[in-house]
Amino acid sequence: MFEHHVGIDISKLHIDVSVEMKGKVKHRQFANSQKGFEALLEWCEKFGIRDAHFCMEATGAFWLAPATFLAERSLAVSVVNPSCVKRFAQRELKRTKTDKVDAGIIARFCRAMVPALWQPLPPECPTLQQLVRRVYDLTKMRQQERNRYSSQSLDGVSLESVKRMLKFIEQEIDKLKRQIEKLLRKHPALQKQRELLLSIPGTGPDTAHVVMAEVPCIEMFHSAKQLVAYAGMAPKEIRSGHSMHGRTRISKTGRSRLRSALYLPTVTSKKYNPVIQAFCARLLANKKAPMKVVGAAMRKLLHIVYGVLKSGKPFCADLAGT
């Protein structure tokens, strides 16, 4: 158990820090910069805040710098889902929301829930994640421009602008994909992961890259069910008493990019992956709705992904079907 629990609320320019000591709450604001992080440690030293568990929310990309700073100094730090802290605040019936109040809530959440400690990933993993996410964003932009181009509602000048934008986006996507290939060649472990994912029928390079970016460390999951929940694809049942019987849907509380990347490969796997094919045929024979079958097949595909990455062995239909 830790002696002190330090809550850190993060914004673009500042971090608000709160800690309870001897029944009193101490609060201080620091810059979200290297100097600010160093001032935070000096402040902790001044007030005797030792054996501390630091906790912050995964807010955009602003949490990464302070979390890395603390972890590199062998300090205990946790990075938690903002939804968890939000539910905790609702349990306390908090009606006020300020950075100072939020920092205090995070500190109490840390004390009560004792979240798992965060460890920084190898440098190549965040780099791969940034490259793949940029390709993902540009791909969405490209589809938007293609829709505009095919709408037949643009005049000549606007149409030429869309054509130039499409050409530029295509060039940027190609550049980023070359950077991804260069990164994978430099790191055999990443290359091995991609080979394992490509061994799964229906999974192509783009899908493999998204999986590697969104699931950078398979060791953080103890079961395939945890990975399914992480992706937001676990079933969400709505039933209570005799009157509430809502439709069961996927929770969607998780990595949306991962869900999006797995949809088309799952549809393809229904034709070319013998395990997914047999699984879908069994569900359809049991009169399951087609879209529910697709959702179940996506979860099945994630189970297979978990199996090949966890075992380090290529796809095997006999093993995946068990």
N, C-alpha and C positions, 0 to 999 in steps of 0.2 A: 504493500500500500504506500502511496505517496503522501508526504506531509502537506504539500500545497498543491492546489489545482488552479491553473492560470487560464482564464478564458481570453481569447483574442478575437475581436471582431475586425474584419479586414475590409478596407475600401481601397480605391485606386491610389489615394495619396497618403492615407493614414492607417494606423492600426490602433485600436482601443483595447487596453489591457485591464483586466479586473482580477483580483485575487482576494480571498477572504483570509484574514489573519486575526486570530484571537477575538473572533466575533465581530470584527470590523472589516468593511470592504475597502480596499485600496484600488484606486483607478488612476490610469495615466494614459495619455495619448502620445504616440510616437509616429515619426515619418515612416512610410512604407518604403524604406531604402536601407542600404547597408549601414549607414550611420544611425538610422533609427533602431535597427536591430541590435547594434552594439550598445546603444543607450538603454535599450530594454534590459539587457543583461546587467549593465551597471546599476540600474534601478533595482533589479532583483537582488543584487549583491548588497546594495545599501540597506534594504529592509530585511535582509536575512531570509530571502525566499529561496530555500534550497530543497533538494529532493522534490522537485516540482514536476508536475505533469501538465504540459502545455497542450491546449486544445483549440482548434479553429475549424471553421467551416470551409468546404471546398467551393469557394466563391469565385467563379470564372477562372482566370489564370493568376489572380493576384495573391493567392495563398501560397504558391509554389516557392517564391523567394524566401519568405520568413520560415516556412516549414523546412526547407533545405538548410538554411542558416542554422536553425536549432539542431536538426538531426546531425549535421556535420560536426557539431560540438558535443556529440554523444548525450544530448538532452532528450528526455522522453517527450515526444510530440505525437498527437493524434490529429488526423484530418477526417472530419465526419461529414456525412450527407446533411445539407441544410434542412432537408425535410424532417430529419430526426430531431434537430434542435427546435424547429418550428412546432412540432407536436409536443415536445417537452414544455415549451413556453405556454402552449394552450392548456396543458395540464395544470400549470401554475396560475391560469386565468389572468395572464399578463395583458394589460390593455394599452400600455405605453411601449412604443418602439423607438428607441434611440440607440446610437452606437454604444453609449455607456451601459444602457440597460441590456443590450444584446450581449455585450462582453460578460456581464454578470451571469446571464442565463447560460452561456456556454461554459463558464466555470462551474456552475452548479450541475449542469449536464455531465461534465467530465467527472465530477465527484460521485454522482449517483450511478452513472452508467458504465464508468471505467472502459472507454472505448479502446480498441486495439491500437497498438503503436504503429506509426507510419515510418516506413523506411524509403529513402530515395532510391529510384531505379538507376541502373547503369545509364550513362549519358546517351548512349545510342537509342534507348527506348523512347525518351521524350522527343528526340529528334525525329524518329520514325513517326511518332504520333502526330507531330506538327505537320510533317510532309503529307501524310495520308489524309489528315483532316482538311488540309488545304485543297487537296485533289477532290475530296468529297464536296467541299463548298463550291469549288469551281465547276464541278459536274452539274450541280443544281443550277448554277447560274447559266451554264450552257443550255440546259433544257429550257429554262425560261426564255432565253434568246431564240432558241429554235421555235418555241411556241409563237413568239411574236413574228418571226419570219414567215411562218406558215399561216398566220391569221388572215392574210390578204386584206388587211385594213390599213396598211402603212403606205405613205406616199414615197416617192423616189428617194428623197433625202434621208428620211427615217430608215428606209429599207437598206440603204447603203451603210448607214451607221450600224445597224444590226449585223450586217455581213462583216464589217470590220471588227466588231466586238467578238463575233463568233470565231473569227480567225485568230484574234489575240488570245482568247480563252483556250482554244485548241493548242496554241503554241505554249502557253503557260502550263497546261496539263502535261504536255509532252516533256517539258523541262523538269517538272517535278517528278514525273515517273522515272526519268533518267537518274535523278538524284536518289530516288528510292533504291533503284538497282545498284547504284554505286555504293550506297550505305550497306546494303545486304552483302555485297561482295567483300566489304571490309570486315564484316562480323559473321563468322561461320555459324554462331549459335542462332542468329536470326535467319540465316539461309536454311539451316536445318529445320527450323519451325515452319518456314514456308513450304519446304519439301513435304513435311508431314501433312500439312493442310491440303496441299495439292494432290495428295494421294487419295483424298476423299472424292469419289465420283460426284460431279456436279459443282465442285468448288474450283473457281478460277483464280488467277493472280490478284485481281482487284479485291475479291472477297477475302482472300488470305491476308492481304495487307491490312484490311480494315480489322479483321479479327486480331492480328498481331498488335495493331495500334491500340485497340480498345481493351484487349486482354494481354497486357505486357508481361504479366507474371502469373502463370497458371498455378504456381504454388500457393497463391493467396486464397485459393478455393480448396476446400476439403472434400467437395462432392460436386457432381454434375448439377445437382439441384441448386446449389449455391450459385453456380455460373448462370443457370437459367434465371434465377431471381435477379442477379446482377444485370442481366440484359433486359429486365422488365418483361419477361415472357412467362412468368409464373401465372397460373390461373387465379383470377380474383372472383371468389364466390360471394354472392350477396344474398344471404338468407337470414331471417330473424323472425322468431315467433311463427304465427300462422298466416300473417298477411304479407310479409315481405319475401318475395321470391324473384329477385332480379336475375337477369341473364348473366351467366358466367363468362367473363371476358379476361383477356390478358391484362396484367396490372399496369403495364407501360411505365412503371416506376423503375427506371434503369437507363441503360445506354441506348438512346434512340438510333445512333449511327449503326450500332451493331445489329439492331432489329432490322433496320432498313437494308443493310448489306446482305442479310441472310434470306430475305424474301425471295428474290429471283433464283438464287442457287437452290432453294428448297423446291421451287416449282420445277426446276431442271432435274433435281434429284429424284422427283417422282417418276421420271422416265429412265434415268440412267444409273441411279444408285439402288442396287437390289434390296438393301435393308429398308430404305425409305419407301421404296415401291411396295414391298410386302406390308409394311406398317400402314401405309395409306389404304391399301386394298382391304385390309382387315377392318379399319375404321369405317370405310364406306360400306362394307358388307353389314356393319352394325348400325346402318342408317344415320351416321353422323353427317352433319351439314358440311358441305364442301369447304367453306372458309374455316370451320373449326378443325377440319382435317389438316388444312395448310398450317394453322397455328400449332397443332400437335406435332406436325412434321418438322416445323422450325425448332421446336424444343428437342425433338429426337436428333436433329442435325447437330444441335449444340452439345448433346450428350456424346455424340461421336467425336466432335471437336475436342471436348474435354478428354476423351479416352486416348486419342492419338497424341495430344500434347503432354498429358500426364505420364503416359507410358513411354513416350519417345519412340513408338513403333508406328509404321505406316498403317493405313486403313486395312482392315481384314473383315470381310463380310461375316465370317463365322463368329468372330469375337464381338463385332458391333451389334449383331443380332441378339446377343444374350441379354 
